[in-house]
Each structure stands twice: as C-alpha cells, then as structure tokens.
Amino acid sequence: MTADTATASVRVPRPLLFPLRAAWVALALAGLTIWIVGIPLYHHQAETLTNINGFINRNPAEWRLGLRRLGLSPQAYAAISVAGEAILAWPAFIVGVLIFLRKSDEVIGLYIATVFVLFGTTGTNSVAIGVEHAYPSVAHAVDLLDNVGFMSFFLIPLIFPNGRLVPRWPAFLVGVFLLDQMAAGLFPGSALDSNTWPDTVNNSVGLALLFSLLVSPVYRYIRVSTAEQRQQTKWVMFGLVTFIGTFAVAAVSGSNPWFLASPVRAVLFDLIVSTSVSLAFLFVPISFAVAIFRYRLWEIDSLINHTLVYVSLTVSLVGVYILGVVAVQAIFRAVSGQDSQVAVAIATLGVAALFNPWRTRVQRFIDRRFYRRKYDSARILSAFSAHLRDEVDLETLSNNVLAVVQDTVEPSRAALWLKPAERNA
C-alpha cells in the first residue's frame, strides 16, 4: 500500500451506497424506538428506586434517606437521572445524523454515524436494560444493538480518520470481534457465543485486540497520516481523553469507601459523578464533528495548550488552598486554641493573589516543556522587536529579518526584496 493510498479516504462503492444508507436508517429508527420506549421505564425505575440497572449504590431505603436529607424528592432524582441519559444520548445521536447526511458516501463517515446513533440510543446501557426487562421477546435484539453500539465505538481508532485499516493485520481480530458480538445477541449460549469459550481463548483475543487498539493509531499517526489527518486525530483524542479521564477519576474515587460511608455522601457522590461524566462525554461527539467536517482543525493545538495550563493551574491552586487552610487553622489553634473561619478567608485571598503570577509561570512551563518550538519562536520574535528599535543600518536589519524568518518559520529558502526608492521628478 503506497503512502497516497493509505492516506486517501475510502469511498463506499456506488452499488452499495443505497442499501447501506437504508440499513443505517433502519438501525437509527430501531435505536430511537428503543430509547423512546425505554426512557419512561428508566424514569419509573429511578423514581421508585428500583435497582434493575445497578445505578443505585445502596439499598432503596438508604438511598431514599440520602435524598431526603439532601432535600431532593425521588421525582427530582428521576428527572436528574433522565437528564443525564439525555445528555449522553442526544448529542451523539444528532452528530451521527449530521455525519450521515454529509459524509455517508465515505466509509469512515458511515461507520461513525452508525456508531453514534447506536451508542447514543442503546450504548448508554441503562435505558436498553430497562427495555430488555420489560419486553423479554425483544431482549436479544436490543442486547445485540446495545453490544454493537457500545463495542464498535472502541474500534474507531483502528480506521480513523480515512476508513482504512493501517496496518492491515488487526482486520482478522476485528472480524472475529464483530462476529462474536452479533452471535452473542442472536445465538446466546451457543458455541458461537464467546461467553461459552475457554477463558484462555477469550483473554488471548481480548489482549490482542487491546494491543491493536493502542498500537495502530500510533503507527498511523507517526508513519502514515498527513498534517491534516494528524490534526483530526488530535481533536478525536482530545475528546476521548477528556471523557476517559473523567470516567477514570470517577471510578477511582468510587473505590474509596469514604464517598459511600453514609446515604448522603453516596447520593451526592452519585449526582456529582453522573453529571460530570455526562458533561465530559459532550466533548466526544463535538470533537468527532470538528474532525470529520474539518472545521477549525488547527485550533486544537491552542485548545490543548490552554487545557494543560488550566488543569495544572486548578490542581496546583486547589492543593495550595487546602494546605493554606490547614496551615492557617493550625496557627489559630496554636494561638487561640480553636478553629477560625478567618483561616478560610486568608487562604482564599492568598490563592486569589497568586492566580495571575502562577498562571504565567505555568504557561511558561507548559510552553517550554511541550511547545518548545513555539516558545523559542516567541523568544526570537520578542528579542528581534527589541533590537529593531535601535537598529539603523539597512544591511544589518535585512540580515536580521532573514535570520528571524529562518529560525521561526524554517523555509527551504528565504530572500528579502526592498522596493527601490522613488526619484522625485
């Protein structure tokens, strides 16, 4: 496979275009129907605190006690739960429809559109499980759409951004995986269902697929992708890392028994985590939309830069604030023998005064550590601007201009043309 072939987008063959589009519409309508039918069931389960979906971390009596102490009714909790499901579902579904309308003639566009409409309507799992319990006759079909929508999402790195498997060797693993997901929904308990396979086989296939998911996009980015495709990859990775990072922090925090030590903490933790994860997921369809439609691709570097700066700034200032409160409270206890709210005010004022100078230092560190070329270019331009005010010799100035262009832009060749002075008639 040549470099041009590996980077070109794969078009859907014209004879297959209409059947595939028709199949996509059918899948989208099926997923939408499941969501519309399932959301009242999900609302009822949340309102009555029925733990079918496993979204309640304690027994219903303790959960109801925690809600009451927080001043929340079961109806309010149900409304919040449904809103979280809507945030997960509708942005993905809408972006999937938009991608289908504009990019369904490309393999990657049709694939991502399919993944998003299924993931948005059934892949969030909670709504789909309610439908499976309420309507056992369609449970296998719903489970199939649920599995395909959820798991196909994780195969995107293998073919993004142009629909080609690069390198090609993961194709066999992907085929086995997709067939297994279909068999698990259509023929549960049969020899085709991986749940009946030996653990050694399942673990080997899973590890091989995980290795492919990690290595393939890195290989593509370094060896194959064009500059534009690398920007597309950055956008997608930014959205995925934001969501996965938030989910990982929530999962790690949930393993701490302190957060679940009382009904109030458990309910409050659940509300904060579910809201944070739902909002973080918004970055995923948005980043894919930007990458697929190539809208402001080159702004991702600035966005990543600012994200690194403000995340680092927030974490460090929160640490300083906590240490400041503890230290000042210790001083007050040593002097007066009791705590004081003044310690909180002092720590708050200290962090407020520290914000701007610390932000500048963090920005310089991030630029120097991760954006060295940009940082060096900015320094060169700043030094040249200062030198320009004092330079009067034209030849020296011309040489300095060429040197600055060479150091910052790094063109293959550079020349300076000066317009001759006009003679007076």
N, C-alpha and C positions, 0 to 999 in steps of 0.2 A: 504494500500500500504506500503510495507516494505521499509526500507532505501535503500537497494540494488536495488529494483525495481524502486524507484523514481529517482535514480541517473544514471541508465543504459540508454544508447541511444536506441531510438525506431527505429527498422528496418522497412522498407517498406515491407509488405507481398510480397513474390515472385510472386504470380499470378498477383498482381497489378503493379509490377515494370515496365514491358514493356509499358502498357497503360499509366501510369503516365509519364514515360520518353517521350513517343510520344506526349502526351499533352503538356509537357514542351517545347519540340522542336517547336511545333506549336505556342505556346504563344510567345516564343522568336523570331521566324520569323515574327509573326504579329507585335510585338513591334518594331523590327528592321525595318520593312517595313514602319511603321508609322513615325519613326524618319527620315529615308532616304527621304521619301516623304515630310515630314514637314519642314526639315531644310532649303531647298531653299525658302519655303514660309516665314519662320521666318526671313531669311536673307533679303528678299524683304521688309517685314514689318519694320524691323529695318532700312534699307537703306532709305526707303521712309517716315520713321517716322509715320507709320500707327499705331494707338494706339489700335489695336484689343486686344492684350494680356494684356493691362494695365501695360506694363513695362516702360512707359514714364510718368513721374510725372508732366509734364506741357503740354501745348498745343504744337503742332508740330512747330509752328513759333518760340516760345520762346526756344524750345529745339534746333532748328537749329541755333539760335543766340548763345546759350551757346556753342555749338560745334565749331562754327566759332571763337568765342573769345578764345577758348582753342586750336585753331589750328588743330582741328580734322574735317575731312570730314565725311559726312553721310556714305560713304563707309568704312572708318576706324571704325566708331562706329558700323556698322553692323558686321564687321569682329571681333571686340572685343566681341560683344554680342553672336555671334555664337561660338567663342572660349569658352566663359563661359558656354554655353549649353553643349559643348563637354566635358568640364572638369566635369560637373555634370553627364553626361550620360555614357561616355565610361569606366571610372574606375569601376563604378558599374556593367555595363554590362559584362565587362571582368572577374571581380571577380565572378559574377554569373555563367558564363560559366565554369570557373575553378572549382568552388564548385560543379557544376552539374557533371562534368567529374570525379571527385574524390569521391564525397560524396552523390551521388543521391540515394544510397541504404539506406540512413538514412533519417528519416522524417525531421529532422531539416535542413539537407543539401539540400534536395529537396525544402523545403519551402523557405529557404533564397535565394537559386539560383533563384527561381521563382520571389521572391520579387525584387531582384536586377535587373534582366533583364527587368522587367516591370517598376520598378521605374526609371531605367536608361533611358529607351526609351520613356516612356509616363508619368511617375510620376512627371517629372520636369515641366509639365503642359503647358509651353509656346508653345512648338512645337506642342503638341497634340491639343491645342485650334486652332492653325492655320489650322490644317488638318480638324477639325470639321467645321470651317467656309468655307473652300474651297470645301469640299466634304460632303454636308449635308446627303447624302444617307448612309454614314458610321459613322455619328456623334454619334449615340447611342452606336455602338460597340467600338469606340475609347474612348468615355466617360466611358464606363464600364471598359476597360483596365486601363484607367487613374485612376479611383477611386480605383479599386482593388490594383493596383500597389502602389499608394500613401498611402492608408489607411492600407493595410496589413503590411506595414513597421512598423507601430506603435504597431502591435500585437506581434512582435518578443519577447519583454520582457516576455510575458506570457509563452513561450515554450522554450526559450533558457536556457541552451545550449544542451539539450538532446532530445527535441521534445515532452516532457511530460508537460501537464498542472498540475502545482503544485502551490497551491492547485487546486482541480478539479472544484470548484464552478464557476469560470469565464467561463466555457465551454458554458453554455447557452447564456451568453451575447455575446460571440464571434460568436456563431452560428447566433444569431439574427442580429448582425452587418454585417457579411459577406453576409447573405441572403438579407439584406437591400441594400448593395452596388450593388449586382447583379440585384436586382429588379429596383433600380434607373436607371440603364443603359438599362435594357431590357424592363421595363414597366413604363416609366416616366409618372407621373400624376395619376397612378392607386392607389388603396388602399394599395398596397404593397410598394409603394414609401414613405419613411419616410418624404419627403417634404410635404406630404398631412396629416401627423399625427398632433394631437394637440401638442402645444409647451410643455405642461406638460409631455407628454409621451417621446418626444424626449429628453428633458432635464434630465429626470429621468434615461433613458437608457444611455445617454452620461456620466452623473456623475458616475453611477455605473461602467461603463467601464473604466473611468479615474481612479476611486478608485482601480479597479483591476490591471490596468497597473502600478500603484505606489506601491501597497502592495505586489503583487505576487512575483516580483523579489527579494524584500527584504526578504520575508518569505523564499523563496527558498535558498537565499544566506546564511541566518543565520541558518536555521534548516535542510536543505537537502543537499546542494552542498558539493562535495568533495573538497579537496585542489586544484586539477587541475581545476575543474569547477569554483571555485572562481577566479582563475587567468584568465580563459576565460571570465568570467563576467566582471572583471576589464578592460580587453582590450576593450570589446564592449562598456562599459560605458565611457571609456576614449574617444573613437571616437565619441560617441553620445554627450557627454557633450561638447567636443570641438566644434562640429558643432552647437549644440543648443545654446551654449553660444555666439558664434559669431553671429548667427542669431538674438538672443535676443538683443545683443548690437546694431546691425544694426537697428532693429525695434524700439528700444527706441530712438536711435539717429534720426531716420527718423521722429519721432513725434515732434522734435524740429524745429520750423519754420525757425530758422536761416540757417539751411542747405539748405532750399529751397527758400530763400529770393530773389535770383537772378538766372537767367538762368545759369550762370557759376557755381555757387555753386550747383545747382540742378544736372547738368550733371556730375560734378566732384564727387559729393557725390554718385550718381548712379554708376559710374565706380568703385569707391573705394569699395563700399558695395558689388556690384555684384562679383567683383574679390575676395574679402575677403571671402564671403560666399561660392563661388565655390571652392576655395582652402581649406577652412575648411572642406568641405564635403569630400575631399580626405581621411581624417582620418577615415571616416565611413567604406568604403569598405576595406581599409587596415587593420583596427582593426578587422573586422569580418574575414578576410582571416587569420590573425595570430591566432585568437581564434579557428576557425574551423580546420585549419591544425595543430594546436598546435605547432607553430614554435616560439621558444624563449618565451614561456609563462611567465617565471619567471623574465623576464627583465622589466615587466610592472611596478613593484614597483620602480625601479630606474628611469624609464621614468616619472612616476607620480611625484616622488620626485624632479627631475630636472625641470619639468614643473611648479610645485608650486614655486620653488625657482626663476626661471627666469621671470615668470609672476609677482610675487611680486616685484622682483628687478626692472623690467621695469616700472611698475606702480609707484613705490615709487620714482625712479630716474627721471621719467618724471615730477612728482609733484615737486620734488626738483628743477629741471631745470626751470620750469615755475616760481616758487616762486623766484628763484635766479635771473632770468632775470628781473622780476618785481621789486625786491628789489634794484638791482644794477641800473636799469633805474631810480628809484625814487631818489637814491643818486645822480646820474648825473644831474637829473633835478634840484635837490635842490642846487647843486654846480654851474652848468653852465647854467641852465635854458633851456636846450634842451636834447633830447634823444641822445644816442650814440650807435653805433654798437659795441663798446668795451664791453658793458654790456653783449651782447650775447657771445662774446669770453670768457669773465671771467666766465660766468655761465657754458659754455661748458667745460672749463678747470677744473672747480670745480667738475663737475659731473664725468669727466674722472678720476680725482684723487680719487674720492670717490668710484669708481666702485668696485675695488677688496676688500677693507676692508668692504664695505657694503654688498657685495655678501657673504663674510664669515659669517657676522653676521646674514644675512637672512637664510643662510644654517643651521647655528646652531639653530636658532629659529624653522625652519621647522622640523629639526630632533628631537628637544626636544619636540615640540608640537604634531607632527603627527607620528613620528617614534621613540617613547621613548625607545622601547626595543633595536632597533639598536643603538641608541645614547648611552644608558647605556652600551651595549656590547663593543662599541668602546672605551669608557672611561675605562672600566675594562681592556681591552687588552693594552691600552696605559699605564695605571698605572703598569700593570704586566711587560711590556717591560722595563720600567724604573727601577723597582725593581730587575729584572733579572740580570742586570749588576753588582749589588752589593752583590747578594746572593751567598754564597759558601757552605752552609750546604745542603747536598743532601736530607735529610729527609724533611727539611723545604721547599726546592724547589719543591719536589714531592707533598707535601700537597698544595702548592700554585698553581701548574699546575692543580691538580684535582679541586681546588676551582674555578679557572678561567673557566674550561670546564663546571662545574656545573652551573655557573652563566650566561654564554653566550649561550651555546648550550642546557642546561637543559635536559640532557639524563635521562632515568629512572635509570640507573646505570653507574658508571664510575670507572675504575681501571687503574693503571699505571704499566706497566711491564718494568723493567730495565734489559737489557741484562747483564748477569754476565761477569765480566772482564776475558779476556782470559789469561791463565797462560803461561809463557814462557817455552818452552821445556828445 
